[in-house]
Amino acid sequence: MKTLTTADGASITLDDEKITEFRSTLRGDLIMNDHAAYESARRVWNGNIDRRPALIARCAGVADVQRTVAFAGTHSPRLSIRDGGHSAPGYGTNDGGLVIDLSIPRVRQWLWRRQLAPYVRYFFSGSQ
Ligand SMILES: Cc1cc2nc3c(=O)[nH]c(=O)nc-3n(C[C@H](O)[C@H](O)[C@H](O)COP(=O)(O)OP(=O)(O)OC[C@H]3O[C@@H](n4cnc5c(N)ncnc54)[C@H](O)[C@@H]3O)c2cc1C
């Protein structure tokens, strides 16, 4: 079971099968608090921001971004899109929700080259 915070602050619980199924669709890692990389993956540039997302989808390619966006559309977790992690107020992370992590350089390059990163952000602009 995994509890996620939704965009409006409610809690939803996803059973392990749904998490396993989502993870199996990704080439990159799905990082939760029991993962060895969790502490480093949740850090952002501003050391005063100390948030603990429930899920960090470290996307390894565009298909991972698409699948993570679809997962977010189905379950409506609180959502942050993280790229460089330099947002001073920490908009690239959250407590209890999902982070779409675009920080793997080739994903970032692909999205920016096609000028898509702002659209990924805009798509979810109501849920910040
Ligand atoms: C040391 C330093 C130097 C800087 N220098 C400059 C500079 O020279 N010029 C300049 O213009 N800026 C500068 N900045 C500001 C920085 O470019 C901005 O904060 C920028 O947004 C960071 O991009 P990022 O990809 O690292 O964002 P991240 O921290 O990865 O955050 C993701 C971005 O996506 C947005 N986002 C996240 N989730 C959602 C959502 N659900 N819906 C909609 N949007 C969402 C956030 O608002 C945020 O902008 C600097 C910041 C730092 C820390």
Ligand as a Chemical Component Dictionary entry (heavy atoms), coordinates in Angstrom:
data_LIG
# 
_chem_comp.id                   LIG 
_chem_comp.type                 NON-POLYMER 
_chem_comp.pdbx_formal_charge   0 
_chem_comp.three_letter_code    LIG 
# 
loop_
_chem_comp_atom.comp_id 
_chem_comp_atom.atom_id 
_chem_comp_atom.alt_atom_id 
_chem_comp_atom.type_symbol 
_chem_comp_atom.charge 
_chem_comp_atom.model_Cartn_x 
_chem_comp_atom.model_Cartn_y 
_chem_comp_atom.model_Cartn_z 
_chem_comp_atom.pdbx_ordinal 
LIG C1  C1  C 0 21.819 29.700 -8.534  1  
LIG C2  C2  C 0 20.645 30.067 -9.391  2  
LIG C3  C3  C 0 20.845 30.919 -10.453 3  
LIG C4  C4  C 0 19.767 31.283 -11.264 4  
LIG N1  N1  N 0 20.013 32.123 -12.313 5  
LIG C5  C5  C 0 18.993 32.500 -13.107 6  
LIG C6  C6  C 0 19.232 33.367 -14.220 7  
LIG O1  O1  O 0 20.355 33.788 -14.484 8  
LIG N2  N2  N 0 18.192 33.736 -14.991 9  
LIG C7  C7  C 0 16.930 33.280 -14.724 10 
LIG O2  O2  O 0 16.015 33.651 -15.467 11 
LIG N3  N3  N 0 16.685 32.454 -13.700 12 
LIG C8  C8  C 0 17.659 32.048 -12.870 13 
LIG N4  N4  N 0 17.426 31.234 -11.819 14 
LIG C9  C9  C 0 16.044 30.789 -11.587 15 
LIG C10 C10 C 0 15.785 29.464 -12.253 16 
LIG O3  O3  O 0 16.163 29.501 -13.613 17 
LIG C11 C11 C 0 14.293 29.192 -12.148 18 
LIG O4  O4  O 0 13.977 28.973 -10.800 19 
LIG C12 C12 C 0 13.859 28.002 -12.986 20 
LIG O5  O5  O 0 12.471 27.796 -12.857 21 
LIG C13 C13 C 0 14.571 26.768 -12.510 22 
LIG O6  O6  O 0 14.348 25.773 -13.446 23 
LIG P1  P1  P 0 14.477 24.278 -13.021 24 
LIG O7  O7  O 0 14.274 23.474 -14.259 25 
LIG O8  O8  O 0 15.743 24.049 -12.241 26 
LIG O9  O9  O 0 13.173 24.132 -12.066 27 
LIG P2  P2  P 0 12.862 22.989 -11.019 28 
LIG O10 O10 O 0 13.334 23.369 -9.643  29 
LIG O11 O11 O 0 13.279 21.664 -11.529 30 
LIG O12 O12 O 0 11.319 23.153 -10.942 31 
LIG C14 C14 C 0 10.466 22.807 -12.017 32 
LIG C15 C15 C 0 9.795  23.996 -12.649 33 
LIG O13 O13 O 0 8.554  23.516 -13.183 34 
LIG C16 C16 C 0 7.466  24.223 -12.611 35 
LIG N5  N5  N 0 6.496  23.226 -12.166 36 
LIG C17 C17 C 0 6.724  22.190 -11.335 37 
LIG N6  N6  N 0 5.595  21.502 -11.115 38 
LIG C18 C18 C 0 4.643  22.134 -11.827 39 
LIG C19 C19 C 0 3.253  21.901 -11.993 40 
LIG N7  N7  N 0 2.624  20.898 -11.398 41 
LIG N8  N8  N 0 2.581  22.741 -12.786 42 
LIG C20 C20 C 0 3.182  23.770 -13.393 43 
LIG N9  N9  N 0 4.478  24.023 -13.278 44 
LIG C21 C21 C 0 5.208  23.230 -12.498 45 
LIG C22 C22 C 0 7.984  25.010 -11.420 46 
LIG O14 O14 O 0 7.320  26.249 -11.302 47 
LIG C23 C23 C 0 9.457  25.149 -11.712 48 
LIG O15 O15 O 0 9.684  26.355 -12.419 49 
LIG C24 C24 C 0 18.465 30.827 -10.993 50 
LIG C25 C25 C 0 18.270 29.947 -9.909  51 
LIG C26 C26 C 0 19.346 29.586 -9.124  52 
LIG C27 C27 C 0 19.133 28.664 -7.979  53 
# 
loop_
_chem_comp_bond.comp_id 
_chem_comp_bond.atom_id_1 
_chem_comp_bond.atom_id_2 
_chem_comp_bond.value_order 
_chem_comp_bond.pdbx_ordinal 
LIG C1  C2  SING 1  
LIG C2  C3  SING 2  
LIG C2  C26 DOUB 3  
LIG C3  C4  DOUB 4  
LIG C4  N1  SING 5  
LIG C4  C24 SING 6  
LIG N1  C5  DOUB 7  
LIG C5  C6  SING 8  
LIG C5  C8  SING 9  
LIG C6  O1  DOUB 10 
LIG C6  N2  SING 11 
LIG N2  C7  SING 12 
LIG C7  O2  DOUB 13 
LIG C7  N3  SING 14 
LIG N3  C8  DOUB 15 
LIG C8  N4  SING 16 
LIG N4  C9  SING 17 
LIG N4  C24 SING 18 
LIG C9  C10 SING 19 
LIG C10 O3  SING 20 
LIG C10 C11 SING 21 
LIG C11 O4  SING 22 
LIG C11 C12 SING 23 
LIG C12 O5  SING 24 
LIG C12 C13 SING 25 
LIG C13 O6  SING 26 
LIG O6  P1  SING 27 
LIG P1  O7  DOUB 28 
LIG P1  O8  SING 29 
LIG P1  O9  SING 30 
LIG O9  P2  SING 31 
LIG P2  O10 DOUB 32 
LIG P2  O11 SING 33 
LIG P2  O12 SING 34 
LIG O12 C14 SING 35 
LIG C14 C15 SING 36 
LIG C15 O13 SING 37 
LIG C15 C23 SING 38 
LIG O13 C16 SING 39 
LIG C16 N5  SING 40 
LIG C16 C22 SING 41 
LIG N5  C17 SING 42 
LIG N5  C21 SING 43 
LIG C17 N6  DOUB 44 
LIG N6  C18 SING 45 
LIG C18 C19 SING 46 
LIG C18 C21 DOUB 47 
LIG C19 N7  SING 48 
LIG C19 N8  DOUB 49 
LIG N8  C20 SING 50 
LIG C20 N9  DOUB 51 
LIG N9  C21 SING 52 
LIG C22 O14 SING 53 
LIG C22 C23 SING 54 
LIG C23 O15 SING 55 
LIG C24 C25 DOUB 56 
LIG C25 C26 SING 57 
LIG C26 C27 SING 58 
# 
